Amino acid sequence: MEIRGDIVKQMRTAKGWTQAHLAEICDVNLRTIQRVENQGNASVETIMALCVAFEVKRQVLFKVPEPSEIEPAVQRISKIHIMIFTSGILLGIAGVLTPMVLFG
């Protein structure tokens, strides 16, 4: 699973722990902690061990999308909203003009 390796590193250094010490506390290999901090990849078991070690809930460790990942989705939604709004205006105008043209 993808988690925030930077947060794991931040919490570890705040406690003054080495990666080896955290690995020992979590009962995982040192390489596992290195992978978590550098790549943000962890198994469910490792995530639970980290939560116990740092006394935090799982949500603290999960990756939050970067603004660059969110922006394209927001732009797509905005374009859709603009198209719907514009269509509504055009339909509204057509609805008003049609009777005027027909019954003048």
Contacts in CASP RR format, 6 or more apart in sequence:
PFRMAT RR
TARGET T0000
AUTHOR 0000-0000-0000
METHOD contacts of the structure
MODEL  1
MEIRGDIVKQMRTAKGWTQAHLAEICDVNLRTIQRVENQGNASVETIMAL
CVAFEVKRQVLFKVPEPSEIEPAVQRISKIHIMIFTSGILLGIAGVLTPM
VLFG
1 41 0 8 1.000
1 42 0 8 1.000
1 43 0 8 1.000
1 44 0 8 1.000
1 47 0 8 1.000
1 62 0 8 1.000
2 40 0 8 1.000
2 41 0 8 1.000
2 62 0 8 1.000
2 63 0 8 1.000
3 36 0 8 1.000
3 40 0 8 1.000
3 41 0 8 1.000
3 42 0 8 1.000
3 47 0 8 1.000
3 61 0 8 1.000
3 62 0 8 1.000
3 63 0 8 1.000
4 40 0 8 1.000
4 61 0 8 1.000
4 62 0 8 1.000
4 63 0 8 1.000
4 64 0 8 1.000
5 36 0 8 1.000
5 37 0 8 1.000
5 38 0 8 1.000
5 39 0 8 1.000
5 40 0 8 1.000
5 61 0 8 1.000
6 37 0 8 1.000
7 60 0 8 1.000
7 61 0 8 1.000
8 33 0 8 1.000
8 36 0 8 1.000
8 37 0 8 1.000
8 40 0 8 1.000
8 50 0 8 1.000
8 61 0 8 1.000
9 37 0 8 1.000
11 54 0 8 1.000
11 56 0 8 1.000
12 18 0 8 1.000
12 19 0 8 1.000
12 22 0 8 1.000
12 33 0 8 1.000
12 37 0 8 1.000
15 54 0 8 1.000
17 25 0 8 1.000
19 30 0 8 1.000
19 33 0 8 1.000
19 34 0 8 1.000
19 37 0 8 1.000
20 30 0 8 1.000
20 33 0 8 1.000
22 33 0 8 1.000
22 50 0 8 1.000
22 53 0 8 1.000
23 29 0 8 1.000
23 30 0 8 1.000
23 32 0 8 1.000
23 33 0 8 1.000
25 49 0 8 1.000
25 53 0 8 1.000
26 32 0 8 1.000
26 33 0 8 1.000
26 46 0 8 1.000
26 49 0 8 1.000
26 50 0 8 1.000
26 52 0 8 1.000
26 53 0 8 1.000
27 49 0 8 1.000
28 46 0 8 1.000
28 49 0 8 1.000
32 42 0 8 1.000
32 46 0 8 1.000
35 41 0 8 1.000
35 42 0 8 1.000
36 42 0 8 1.000
36 46 0 8 1.000
36 50 0 8 1.000
40 63 0 8 1.000
42 50 0 8 1.000
42 61 0 8 1.000
47 58 0 8 1.000
47 61 0 8 1.000
48 58 0 8 1.000
50 56 0 8 1.000
50 61 0 8 1.000
51 57 0 8 1.000
51 58 0 8 1.000
51 60 0 8 1.000
51 61 0 8 1.000
54 60 0 8 1.000
END
